[in-house]
Amino acid sequence: MFESQYNDEMEAEVKHLEAQMRAINAGHPEWLNACSGCGCELTGIENSRCEKCR
């Protein structure tokens, strides 16, 4: 039970850090996330690409 919760928390943290790195690489460290294709701002951390780049 605790292992599953820990894994879920770590997975969420990894997604957050990956999204933050995409924003930094796009030149906008103040953003939460950026598209890995075109670099536009994304509102959530669930996706790595915008609708146009999918």
C-alpha positions as CSV (number, residue, x, y, z in Angstrom):
1,M,0.0,0.0,0.0
2,F,2.7,2.5,1.0
3,E,4.9,1.5,-1.9
4,S,2.0,2.2,-4.4
5,Q,1.4,5.6,-2.9
6,Y,5.1,6.4,-3.0
7,N,5.3,5.3,-6.6
8,D,2.4,7.5,-7.5
9,E,3.9,10.5,-5.8
10,M,7.3,10.0,-7.5
11,E,5.6,9.6,-10.9
12,A,3.8,12.9,-10.3
13,E,7.0,14.6,-9.3
14,V,8.8,13.3,-12.4
15,K,6.0,14.7,-14.6
16,H,6.2,18.0,-12.9
17,L,10.0,18.2,-13.3
18,E,9.9,17.2,-17.0
19,A,7.2,19.9,-17.6
20,Q,9.3,22.5,-15.9
21,M,12.4,21.5,-17.9
22,R,10.4,21.9,-21.2
23,A,9.4,25.4,-20.1
24,I,12.9,26.3,-19.2
25,N,14.2,24.9,-22.5
26,A,11.6,27.0,-24.3
27,G,13.0,30.1,-22.7
28,H,10.2,30.6,-20.1
29,P,11.2,29.4,-16.7
30,E,8.1,31.1,-15.2
31,W,5.8,28.8,-17.2
32,L,4.4,25.6,-15.7
33,N,4.9,23.6,-19.0
34,A,5.8,24.1,-22.6
35,C,5.1,22.1,-25.8
36,S,8.1,20.0,-26.7
37,G,7.3,20.6,-30.4
38,C,6.7,24.3,-30.9
39,G,7.5,25.7,-27.4
40,C,4.1,27.3,-26.8
41,E,2.8,27.5,-23.2
42,L,0.7,24.6,-21.9
43,T,-1.6,25.0,-18.9
44,G,-1.2,21.6,-17.3
45,I,1.6,19.1,-16.9
46,E,-0.2,16.0,-18.3
47,N,0.7,16.7,-21.9
48,S,4.1,17.3,-23.5
49,R,2.7,18.6,-26.8
50,C,0.0,21.0,-27.8
51,E,-3.0,20.1,-30.0
52,K,-1.2,21.4,-33.2
53,C,1.9,19.3,-32.6
54,R,0.2,16.0,-31.7
